Amino acid sequence: MKQSGNAILEVVDLHKGFGNNPVLNGIDFEVYTGDVISIIGASGSGKSTLLRCINQLEMPGSGEIIYRGENMLARGVNINEYRSRVGMVFQSFNLFNNMTVLENCMVGQMKVLGRSKSEAHDRALEYLSKVGMSAFIKAKPKQISGGQKQRVAIARALAMDPDILLFDEPTSALDPETVGEVLLVMQTLAEEGMTMLVVTHEMAFAQDISSQVFFMHEGKIHERGTAADLFGNPEKAETRDFLSRFRSGRQIAG
């Protein structure tokens, strides 16, 4: 979906394999300010690998990842600075267990962005309050629920002032009763204009918040469109087959 202005992020002909197993087979798309792109598809279709390549937790075999006009796969790129601008929220939270909730949200700011302790402290408090976790700033991760851990992880990412947030199945490790609290935070971010790339199996959520939806199949973006188009009138048989599994119960109304 072409918009006015320059893309923040461009993924160009991205390929990735593990051994003889191709996982990504030529991915192309652009991300503009305020986009909320949900990436759906069956397990093994390459969704999480795509996000991990964008964040350079996996190195692509070929292609380009262009952030604000610069290829992030070129030599000499400051990877930590890039990751602070293109932040990632993991399904397994990735919090430091030996640090408090507050310290988890401060350490990256000080080490990567060079903020003072007081500034990092104030920024951490701001975002912990935003996600409803200000009452738990002295707790260690083992003392809070999975949903609370994920909200801390989101606050930690937000405290870095990212241009884009990548969410890799952010609710898949959560108990059903805590899924809603994380989705509510993400919905609020989307409504406030946060640019987001979300790998998710929460179809109703994807339908509600997305400006675009990508359906991945066999390592490619097999179909893409607005949420209304892709959920309401998918063109490809594989998309229809995938979505048909979710049309009962709460997943997708209608």
C-alpha positions in Angstrom: 0.0 0.0 0.0 1.9 3.0 -1.3 1.6 6.1 0.9 2.9 9.6 0.7 6.4 10.2 1.9 9.3 7.7 2.1 9.1 4.3 3.6 10.7 3.8 7.0 11.5 0.2 6.2 11.9 -1.6 2.9 12.4 -5.4 2.6 13.7 -6.2 -0.9 13.9 -9.8 -2.3 14.7 -11.3 1.0 15.8 -15.0 1.1 16.7 -17.2 4.0 17.3 -20.9 4.4 18.4 -23.3 7.1 20.6 -25.9 5.5 18.8 -27.2 2.4 15.5 -25.9 3.7 14.4 -22.6 2.2 12.3 -20.6 4.6 12.0 -17.2 3.0 11.6 -17.1 -0.8 11.8 -13.6 -2.0 10.0 -11.2 0.4 9.2 -7.7 -0.7 7.3 -5.0 1.1 7.5 -1.4 2.5 6.5 0.0 5.9 5.3 3.6 6.2 4.7 5.6 9.4 1.5 4.5 11.1 1.2 1.2 9.3 -0.1 -1.7 11.4 0.8 -4.9 9.4 -0.3 -8.2 10.7 1.5 -11.3 9.3 -0.6 -14.5 9.5 -0.1 -18.0 8.1 0.4 -21.6 9.1 3.2 -22.7 11.4 6.4 -23.0 9.3 5.4 -20.5 6.7 8.3 -18.2 7.6 6.5 -15.5 9.7 8.8 -15.5 12.7 11.9 -16.0 10.6 11.0 -12.8 8.6 10.8 -10.7 11.8 14.1 -12.2 13.1 15.8 -11.3 9.8 14.4 -7.8 10.0 15.9 -7.5 13.5 19.0 -9.3 12.4 18.7 -12.1 14.9 19.0 -14.2 11.8 21.1 -13.2 8.9 19.3 -13.4 5.5 20.9 -15.4 2.7 20.3 -12.6 0.3 18.3 -9.4 -0.2 18.2 -6.0 1.4 16.7 -4.5 4.6 16.6 -0.8 4.1 15.9 1.4 7.1 15.5 5.1 6.3 17.4 4.7 3.0 20.3 2.7 4.4 20.9 -1.0 3.9 21.1 -2.5 7.3 22.9 -5.6 6.0 25.9 -3.6 4.8 29.1 -3.6 6.8 29.7 -1.1 9.5 26.0 -0.7 10.6 25.5 -0.1 14.3 23.3 -3.0 15.0 22.4 -2.0 18.5 21.3 1.5 17.4 19.3 0.0 14.6 17.6 -2.5 17.0 16.7 0.4 19.3 14.8 2.1 16.4 13.3 -1.2 15.1 12.4 -2.7 18.4 11.2 -6.3 19.0 8.8 -7.9 21.5 9.3 -11.6 21.8 6.9 -14.4 22.6 9.2 -15.5 25.5 9.5 -11.9 26.9 13.4 -12.0 27.1 13.5 -10.1 30.4 16.5 -10.1 32.6 15.5 -12.3 35.6 18.1 -10.7 37.9 16.8 -7.2 37.4 13.6 -5.5 38.6 10.9 -4.5 36.3 12.1 -0.9 36.4 15.8 -1.9 35.8 14.7 -4.0 32.8 13.2 -0.9 31.3 16.3 1.3 32.1 19.3 -0.8 31.1 18.9 -0.5 27.3 18.3 3.2 27.4 21.5 3.8 29.3 23.7 1.3 27.4 22.5 1.9 23.9 21.1 5.4 23.9 23.5 6.8 26.5 20.8 8.3 28.6 21.5 9.3 32.2 20.2 7.1 35.0 17.6 9.7 36.0 16.3 10.2 32.4 16.2 6.5 31.9 14.3 6.1 35.2 11.7 8.7 34.3 11.2 7.3 30.8 10.8 3.8 32.2 8.2 4.9 34.7 6.3 6.7 31.9 6.0 3.6 29.8 5.4 1.2 32.7 2.5 3.4 33.7 1.3 3.4 30.1 1.1 -0.4 30.1 -0.4 -0.6 33.6 2.7 -1.9 35.3 3.8 1.0 37.5 2.7 -0.8 40.7 5.3 -3.6 40.0 8.5 -1.6 39.4 10.3 -3.3 42.2 9.2 -6.8 41.3 11.5 -9.4 39.6 10.2 -11.2 36.5 9.6 -14.4 38.4 7.1 -12.6 40.7 4.7 -11.5 37.9 2.5 -13.3 35.5 3.2 -13.9 31.8 0.8 -11.2 30.7 2.5 -8.8 33.1 6.0 -9.8 31.8 4.9 -9.1 28.2 3.6 -5.7 29.2 6.9 -5.0 30.8 8.6 -6.1 27.6 6.5 -3.7 25.6 7.3 -0.9 27.9 11.0 -1.7 27.6 10.7 -1.5 23.8 8.7 1.7 23.9 11.3 3.4 26.2 13.8 3.2 23.4 11.6 5.5 21.3 11.4 3.1 18.3 10.2 4.0 14.9 8.8 0.5 14.4 7.8 -2.3 16.8 8.1 -5.9 15.8 5.8 -8.3 17.7 6.6 -12.0 17.3 3.6 -14.0 18.5 3.4 -11.8 21.6 0.5 -13.8 23.1 1.4 -17.3 22.2 3.1 -18.1 25.5 0.4 -16.6 27.7 -2.5 -18.1 29.6 -5.8 -17.4 27.9 -6.9 -15.1 30.7 -3.9 -12.8 30.3 -4.0 -12.6 26.5 -6.5 -9.8 26.5 -4.5 -7.5 28.7 -1.6 -7.6 26.2 -3.8 -7.2 23.1 -5.4 -4.2 24.7 -2.0 -2.5 25.1 -1.2 -3.3 21.5 -4.6 -2.0 20.3 -4.0 1.3 22.2 -0.5 1.6 20.5 -2.1 1.0 17.1 -4.8 3.7 17.8 -2.1 6.1 18.8 -0.2 5.7 15.5 2.6 3.4 16.5 4.1 1.7 13.4 3.8 -2.1 14.0 4.6 -5.4 12.4 2.8 -8.1 14.2 3.1 -11.9 13.7 0.0 -13.3 15.3 -2.5 -16.1 15.4 -5.1 -13.9 17.0 -7.3 -13.4 13.9 -10.0 -11.2 15.4 -7.3 -8.9 16.7 -5.5 -8.8 13.3 -8.8 -8.0 11.6 -9.6 -5.2 14.1 -6.2 -3.3 14.2 -4.5 -3.9 10.9 -4.1 -1.4 8.1 -2.6 -4.3 6.0 -2.6 -8.1 6.4 0.0 -10.4 4.9 -0.8 -14.1 4.5 2.4 -16.1 4.3 2.6 -19.5 2.6 5.7 -21.5 1.7 8.0 -18.6 2.5 6.3 -16.0 0.4 3.7 -13.3 1.0 1.1 -15.3 -0.8 -1.6 -12.6 -0.5 -1.8 -9.1 1.0 -4.5 -6.5 1.4 -6.5 -4.5 3.8 -7.9 -6.4 6.7 -11.4 -6.0 5.2 -10.4 -7.4 1.9 -8.2 -10.2 3.1 -10.5 -11.4 5.8 -13.7 -10.6 3.9 -12.9 -11.6 0.4 -9.6 -13.5 0.1 -8.5 -14.3 -3.4 -6.2 -17.3 -3.0 -7.4 -20.8 -2.2 -4.7 -21.2 0.4 -5.8 -18.0 2.2 -9.4 -19.1 2.2 -8.4 -22.6 3.5 -6.3 -21.1 6.3 -9.0 -18.6 7.4 -11.7 -21.2 7.3 -10.1 -22.8 10.4 -10.7 -19.7 12.4 -14.3 -18.9 11.4 -15.9 -20.6 14.3 -16.2 -19.1 17.8 -14.5 -15.9 18.8 -11.7 -15.9 16.2 -13.6 -14.1 13.4 -17.1 -12.9 13.5 -19.1 -14.1 10.5 
